[in-house]
């Protein structure tokens, strides 16, 4: 994984961590349920984006390996397995 990609992912995860702490405070303060659910939706979207970035990186590496060697079918199976985990 490239350094810039890794930094981007870590920044996103720290932001998500802050959002989760915010939800904890909202629950403790008995905040509006609709606003709390909106924050949960935002966290899900952010996690999905992180997962997609990781998947894209992994798929790119697998496809590159597929073009370079003869274990192409295994690499493609790996991509399909990862995609299945991502869309569950």
LINHUSUL-V143474 format. One record per residue. N is the residue number from 0. SS is DSSP state (hx for helix, st for strand, lp for the rest). PHI is phi in whole degrees, 0 to 359 (999 if undefined). Layout:
[[N,SS,PHI] [N,SS,PHI]]
This chain:
[[0,lp,999] [1,lp,294] [2,hx,301] [3,hx,296] [4,hx,296] [5,hx,298] [6,hx,299] [7,hx,300] [8,hx,297] [9,hx,296] [10,hx,298] [11,hx,298] [12,hx,294] [13,hx,294] [14,hx,296] [15,hx,298] [16,hx,302] [17,hx,296] [18,hx,296] [19,hx,296] [20,hx,299] [21,hx,299] [22,hx,295] [23,hx,302] [24,hx,296] [25,hx,300] [26,hx,294] [27,hx,300] [28,lp,270] [29,lp,53] [30,lp,292] [31,lp,304] [32,hx,298] [33,hx,297] [34,hx,293] [35,hx,298] [36,hx,295] [37,hx,299] [38,hx,293] [39,hx,297] [40,hx,298] [41,hx,296] [42,hx,295] [43,hx,302] [44,hx,298] [45,hx,294] [46,hx,295] [47,hx,299] [48,hx,294] [49,hx,300] [50,hx,299] [51,hx,295] [52,hx,299] [53,hx,296] [54,hx,297] [55,hx,302] [56,hx,297] [57,hx,296] [58,hx,298] [59,hx,300] [60,hx,297] [61,hx,295] [62,hx,294] [63,hx,299] [64,hx,297] [65,hx,299] [66,hx,288] [67,hx,267] [68,lp,220] [69,lp,263] [70,lp,267] [71,hx,303] [72,hx,297] [73,hx,296] [74,hx,296] [75,hx,293] [76,hx,299] [77,hx,298] [78,hx,298] [79,hx,297] [80,hx,299] [81,hx,297] [82,hx,296] [83,hx,300] [84,hx,293] [85,hx,292] [86,hx,268] [87,lp,290]]
